[in-house]
Amino acid sequence: MCSIIGYYGNEMAAPIIVKGLKRMEYRGYDSVGVATESNGQIVLKKGIGKVEEVNSKIQLDVLPGKIGIGHTRWATHGKVTEVNAHPHYSTSGKIAIVHNGIIENFEVLKIELEKEGYIFKSETDSEIIANLLQKNYEVLKDVKNTIIKTVAELKGHYAFVAMFENGQLAAARFHEPLIVGIGKNSYFLSSDVLGFIEQTDNAIYIENGNFVIIDKSKLEILDFNGENVKQEITKVSKEFADAYKGDYAHFTLKEISEQVDTIFKAGESTKDAIKNTANQIKNSKNIYITGSGTSYNAALIAKHILGKYAKIKVDTVISSELQFSSDLIELNSTLIAISQSGESADVLDAVSIAKKVNCKVISIVNSLTSSLARESDIIIGMNCGPEIGVAATKSFTSQIMIIYKITEELAKETFEIKYKEISESISKILENHDQIRHIAKEIKKISDIYVLGRGIHYPIAIESALKLKELTYIHAEGIPGGELKHGPLALMDSNVFVIIINPNDTTYSDTLTSAREIKARGAKIIGISDKKSDIYDYWIEIPKSNEISYPILETIPIQLLSYYAALEKDTDPDYPRNLAKSVTVK
Ligand code: G6P
């Protein structure tokens, strides 16, 4: 959602903070700001837009001082305006804060503080933290007690960093991530290790309900009652520093291309986790799989594959919906939670509901140090490297590969993953940029695209529609082939494009029949298949394969098509409007 960062050290703070914010921009990117402390004064700059844009306009990185805080925003309370951008000063200007999360009781607190003369400039819930800190600090005159009193008064989910005019930094964590980076003579406070990975790989993952004070180069970690807490330093993987586009025009294109390799690596970073998962599944009466967005679409693939090949029945639940059907989760079951970031609030919420009824939690996650990983009994790492593009690409195929590995473990006789063949086929599809780019030009003016698939190809149709929505802002919808005549056929005319996911397997002829019915109504057809047909206006060829490999192979051209259509529409494929990579609010 938003990213927060704090720096305390011997170097100029602002350039370091701006660098860290650029790396964390995936968390939110509608506005940005930096505040630093210099000679007992807090100075602040902020603006609307991405870090690079704002920095080139107002030079966020030339603020004075060696202590500072910064923020990238994804608006929740209040429009995208400069005033609503963080950091926020307290009324006196002696404290500034950056915040990630939601303060649920901000309206009540605001009324009280306004009565006492505190002034609010923004529409945000966050500004309340600055003024509440000021109020408590003026009475208690001590940062530690001020934080204890303030967090006791706040309700919601938050991580914030506060900078005091005397150069002290404090940060608190309540259900939003907060990580301390420990450098040589410096400290970082950040939402993600990416905020400081270039400077240090020593990190402390602050536990929920704890806070940190940094003062005169001394770091103190305390719980919300003020008791000192000992927390271990973890070495974070330097691999996550590898968040550069290299020669690619966008992260999204780089990440699509990396799938040639990432499909081999899925699950490899966590020894025995696949075996342990298979055992847990075998011994559990009920299995539920949950996720949000793309990760939920991977759960739908899991349901199909585990059912068909391992004869294991699983229920899938969209994470944000679990709270409304929590009674369905039976005692002592297993919940498999799929999440690239491991920080999606909806997924974490689903996990906490399942834990209340004593479920074992298995996570399929890319960030092994994420909140989800730390809540899990078994962790399977996607191991696909940092995914920066907001729309998930390589993490989706890694999730599918992990599901396949689990299935292979459970059904050795009937299920075989042909890694090399899949990888070579991905390479072949990736050679097809020119044709896909040409089709992207054709779809750019269209307002509706439908994607049709049957069986295991239906989840791919939904995922394809999601990719098109996220990257191109074109309305797109996945349709199960057989349902066409039960409604969607009414929408077909010469103004729409329909993508037919039609590999040459048991779904082929039924899906071709659907394509014929659509074509008869004048819609344009893009066929994704290993078999040519005259029905297709555009045929995107995928190599001949089998039911297990097809879902991965079908995904690649749709990712490329969405990417190129985004370029044609002049939208930013890495940072689609209104979205965030890691949605840490409910
Ligand atoms: C956000 C992203 C989606 C992603 C979803 C789940 O909504 O924009 O692309 O699929 O979160 O993310 P997760 O990290 O839990 O897999």
Residues whose N, C-alpha, C, O or C-beta is under 5 A from the ligand:
A	BS01	G6P	S292 G293 T294 S295 I338 S339 Q340 S341 G342 S344 V390 A391 A392 L579 A580 K581 V583
